[in-house]
């Protein structure tokens, strides 16, 4: 599992993205709240509430909304 921290322009950490062994990626806020998951096999982002967020990886956009 790979962990990538994300920062805003001011250098504040806004969250992290964990890449699982199967290639899927899960985004978490700094507080540890799960905001969504990208599933590469279907090329879709699923939001934390289970709804389809859109095509491609939209995880960084979801993290920006939760600040």
N, C-alpha and C positions, 0 to 999 in steps of 0.2 A: 504494500500500500504506500502510495506517495502522497505527501502533504505539501501544498503550496499556499503560502500566506499572501493575502492581497492587501495593498495599502492605497490610501487616497493620495492626492497631490501634496497634502501637508505632511505626509509620512505616518499618518495614523492608520493602524491596522483596522480594516473593515470586515475581514473574515478570512475564511480558508476554504480551499477546495481539496477534497480527498479523492484520489484516483484509486479505485479498487483494482484487483487483479484481473477482473473481466473487462476492464476498460471504462466502466461507468464512472461518473464523477458526481460527488455529492458536495453541495455548498452549505457552509455554516456561517452564521454571524459570529462576531467576537464573543457574544454572550452564549454561544453554543447552540443557538436555535437553527434547526435545519430549514433551509429556504427552498431547496429544489434538488433535482437529480437529472443529469444528462445521461441518456441511454444511447450509445453510439450505434448499436445494431439497428435501431429504428430512427436514428438521427432526430430524436425529440427530447425536449426538456419537460419534465413533469414537476409541477410545483408541489410544495409541501402538503397542500390539501388534497393532492391526488389528481388535480385537473391538468390537462395538457397545456403547457405554456407556449409551445410553438416549435418550429423546426430549427435544428441546429442547437448549439450550446448557448443558452441565455443566462447562465449562472451568474456572470458578473453583473448583468442588469438587475437580477433579483437581489443581489447583495447591495447594490446601490439604493434600491427602494427601501430596504429594511433599516437603514441608518437612522 
